[in-house]
């Protein structure tokens, strides 16, 4: 892949810093610049040699860049594009790491002049821990990255962005932006909502002898609620930006719970066992496809 002269990464957290690590390791840019609101975090990233330089000033960070990667919360992603457009050089390419695509790619497409190009992307990587300290050089390696071009996407920009995400070690595949939001609403957004709701429900259970029952939990609850440790601000924005698919999926999940509730209330042991057995089969397929 032809390297970039300067890559600017907006948001030096878990994904942004891991991406910067990978770009440096694979020599994908002559210079890597970081942008963020926290000067201390940027200074630490520079000291750790994650980035070459960092700035809390957007103009300073993006000027001269031929590739910009937005690793900011999806709630501010469009606004960041709007703010930086006056400072971008002709031919600059923008991509992002947002886990919501449909409404974002549509809005960004309408903002761009013909001299700047955008290709939406969603690297499927991360963890319940966030921030610079959780970043790793191999976080993206082997993971999938969904590319979401539109009718407005320039062919050369699409090729460059696809090559870029492949070059950092990811497996790329192309998907319609709205299809993406349905798929990952189910695979990622709903599970996070369920984990948050489950954790709050269990934590509020009290008995006459125990006001806090969490200390008695075994490993099962910890395993199933692991992602409830994820950044609340990030997931607030994801749910609000992907509102329609998430609400639809919550309704479907509530129906599934109501069905199990009815089977329990009516002592339908065989049907209840079949429901659980069906889930066992689906879980087996999930494990098989992810090993």
C-alpha positions, 0 to 999 in steps of 0.5 A: 500500500502507498503510505500517507504523508500525514495521518491525523487521528481524532480521538486518542482512546482505545481504538484511536491509539491502537490504530496509531500504534499499528500505523507506526508499526507498519510504517503507513505514514511519515507522520502521525498526529493526534487530536483530542480535548485532553492535552494531558492525554495527548502529551502522554500519547506522544511520550509513549510514541503512539503519535508524533505530535498532538494538538487540542486545536483542530486546525493545527491537527488536520492541516497537511493531512492526506488521511483523517480517521475519526475515532470520536464518539458517534454523537460528535462525529458529524460536527467534527467533520463540519468543523475541520472542512475549512482546514483540509487540503484538496484530495484529503480522505476521511474515514472513521471508526464509528459503530453507527453508519446509516445517518452519519454517512448520509449527513457527511456526504452532504457536507463534503466539497468535491475536493474532499472524500469520505469513506465510512468504516467500522472496525469490529474491535475493542473491549470493555476497557477504554482509553489510551492505557488500554490500547494495544498494537495488535487490537485490530489484527485479524479483526473485521472492518466493515466498509460502507460506501455510498453512491457518492463515494469516489472509487479511488478513495474507496480503494485507498481506505480499504487498503488502509484498513487491510494494511493495519491487519484487518479483514475488510468487507463492504456493506450497505450503511443501513444494513450495517446498522441492523446487523450490528444493532443485533450483534453489538448494540442490543447486547450492550443494552441488555448487559446494562439493564441486567446489571442494574436489575440484579444490583437492585435486588435486596433481601431482608438480610442482604442489601447488596447481593453482588458479593455472592455472585459466581462467575456467570453473572460476571461473564454475561455482564462483562460489556456493562463495563463499557464507556457509558457516554459512547454507548449512550451516543450509539443507542441514540444515533441508531435509535430505530434498529435498537428500539426494534430489537429491544421490542423483539428481545422483550417478546422473547423474554415474555415467551419464556416468562409465559412458559415458566408461569404455565409450567410448560417444561418441555417447551421451556427446555426446547427454547433453551436447547435452541439457544444452545445450538445458536450459541454453538454456531456463534462460538464455531464461527468466532474461533 
